[in-house]
Amino acid sequence: MRVFPKLRLSGLNSPISRLSDLIVVSALCLTVVACGPSGGGRTTNQVALDILPARVCVTSETTDAITKGMITASRKRLDAFGHPFKYESALDHMTVAVSDATLLSFDAQTKKATCKATITYSFSGKMDALVRANQERGISNLALEESQYSVQPSADGSRLVYDFEGMTADYPGYVIQQLNELESRGQLQQG
């Protein structure tokens, strides 16, 4: 599941609504089809990098990439310990939201957009209840404020590359690791 974020462009006080987002993306797609050489097969972010770079900071495509990046980083963290974790499957049901996104810089030559946002993740269902029940032990869903990430085309232009440098992308894995440790010591509070 993904939460659709709102975009705040630098210098504007009010966020753009999802309806406005839809209009912008539709206009971008129409522009590429009408003016671009082929237009076909390009993603929303590939089009946005050409026309409205700030848009890549908050598209559902970017939110999906951040979610996948957090899941991958968390699985790598858990795999480093070499044994299965009881709550690892909760990563598959994690929700990630992007808010207060701002375009920090855009390099027109490389088409690299660097963004800053608050990334909030949460687990769903029973896992969320478990996290909430163990908050006094330092276990919590987290808002990763001031997270920076970038989006740019690959060297051959066939896909986009997302870089999450500076984000604590493996924090959900840390939470799962801590819950398993509490359970092994018999200190896990059930939600």
N, C-alpha and C positions, 0 to 999 in steps of 0.2 A: 504494500500500500504506500502511496506517496501523498504528501500534502502539497497542494499547489501554493507556491509562495507568491508574495506580492513584490513588485519591483519598486525600489525607490531610486530614482535617478538623482545624481548629485545636483543640488540647486533647486529641486522641486520639493515642496513640503508634503504633498499628498501622494499616497501610493496609487499606482495604476491598478485598476480592478481587473479581474480575470476576463471580463468582457472586452476591456481595452486590449488586454494581452492577445485575445483571440483575433481582434481586428488587426493588431500590429503583425501577428504571425501570418494571417491571411494576406495582408498587403505584401509582406515579404515574399510569400510563396508566389503570389500573382506577379510580382516584379520579376522574380527569377524566371518564371515560365514565359513572361512576355518579353523580357529584355535579355535574359541569359542565353548562352549558347546552347545548353541542353536542359538545364534545370532539373531533369529527372534524377531521382536517386539521391538527392542532397537532403541532409537532415536539417531540422529547424536551426540548429546551432551553426551549421555550415553556411546557411543563408544569412543568419543574423551577423556572423562575423564580417560578411561583406557589406551589410547595410546598416545594422544597428548593434554594434558590439556590446553595449551595456546589457542587452537582452540575454546574452548567453549566461549571465550571472545567475539567472533565476528560472530558466526553462525547466520543464519537467524532464527533459533529456539530461540536463546538468544534475538535477536532483537524483535521477536514477543512477548516473555515473558516480555521484558521491556515495549513494547507498551501497552500490557494488564495491566501491573502493573501501568503505568501512567494513563490509562483510569480509572481503579478501584479507585486509590487514588484521582483522580480529581472528580469522581462521589461522593465519600464519602465526599469530601470537600463541594460540592454543596448541597448534601443531608442534611448536618448539618444545612443549613439555612432554610430547611423545605418548600421551595416553588420552583416551576419549574423555570428554567432559559431558556430564549428564545434561546440562542445559544448553549445549552448543546449538541445538536445532532452533533455539529462540532467535538466532541471527536471521533465519529465513523469514521471520515475521516481524522484523524490526521496521519501524517507521522513521523516516528522516524528513525533517522540515528545514527549509532554507528561508531565513527572514532577514530583513534589513540589509539586503544585498546592495553593494555599491561597486561600480567599476573603478578600480584603482588606476589602471593604466591599460593602454592599447597600443601595440606596436603595429602600425599599418603595414610595414614591410613583411613581418613574419605572421601577422594576423593573430598575435598572442594577446588574449584578454586576461588580465589578472584582476581577480575579484576579491572582495572581503565581505563576509556575511556571518551571521550567527547560525550555526548548524546545531539543530536539536534532534536528538534521537530518543526513541522510547521503544520499549518492548510492548507486546500486546498480551492481553488475556492473563493467564495464570502467572506468566513470567513478570508482568508488570506488577501484579499483586505481591509477588515474592520480593521484588526490588523495593517496593514501598514499605513492606514489613521489616526490611533490614536496613532502612535508611540511617538509623542511629549507629550502625556499624560501618558507616562510610560508603554504603552501596547506594547508588542513585543513578537515575537517568540524568543526562547531562546536556547542558547547552554549551557548545563550544564557541564562545564568543570570539570575535575578531579572527575567525578562521580565514586563511587565505588559500586560494586555489586558482589555477589557471586553465584555460582552454585554448588549444591551438591546433591547426592542421598538422598531421604527420608530415614528414619530409617529402613523401610522394603524393601527399594530398588526398589519399584514399580514405582516410578516417580522421577523427579528432583524438587528440591526446589530452587527458585530464591529469593534472598534477596537483596533489593534495599536500604538498610540502608545507610544514608548519602546523598541520592539523594533527590532533591526537586521534587519528583514524582508527586505532586499535582499541580505544577505550571500551567499547562494548565487549570485546574479548576479555579485557581486564575484569569487568563486572561479572562475567560468567565464571571466570577463574576464581574470583573472590567468593561467589556463592557456593561453588563446589568445595572450597576450602572450609567455609563455615559449616557446610553440611558434614564434611568428614570429621570435624571436631564436635559435632552434635550441637552446634550453636545457631543453626539456621532457623529463623522464625518463619513459620508458614504463613502465607498471605491469605 
